């Protein structure tokens, strides 16, 4: 596990909100010269802490869409059953997020589709795909209250400098 200091956390905080910031501007913001800032950035990337850069897209501005959460239970709980389900889920672009969860269900999926009909078509395809989907519950998002892609970094232990 890589040890992070205050400057590493500052880099992560800034990049979560401003992924397109120049390396020079990033260095200025964390009070380092560009070369050491670049070294830190590369170290964070190589350690797998920074996994990529991308744009935040507002689907509402692109036209009609529906966000649906689906709780899924699979019929069998052998290792290969979980793998079969997860491999199938990974192939579908409409399924934007999927978490394995503890409790009454096995997975929670976030699905973004144009319409409820397209959501139902996806579910029908899943039910016919022999992936072990036993039971599911659908929750249609009626209003987005908060959507945060930045992770809370303040809880991480950081050594005093």
Secondary structure as UniProt FT lines:
FT   HELIX           6..17
FT   TURN            19..20
FT   HELIX           23..29
FT   TURN            30..31
FT   HELIX           34..46
FT   TURN            47..48
FT   HELIX           59..62
FT   STRAND          66..74
FT   HELIX           79..90
FT   TURN            93..94
FT   STRAND          95..100
FT   STRAND          107..113
FT   HELIX           116..128
FT   TURN            129..130
FT   STRAND          133..140
FT   TURN            154..155
//
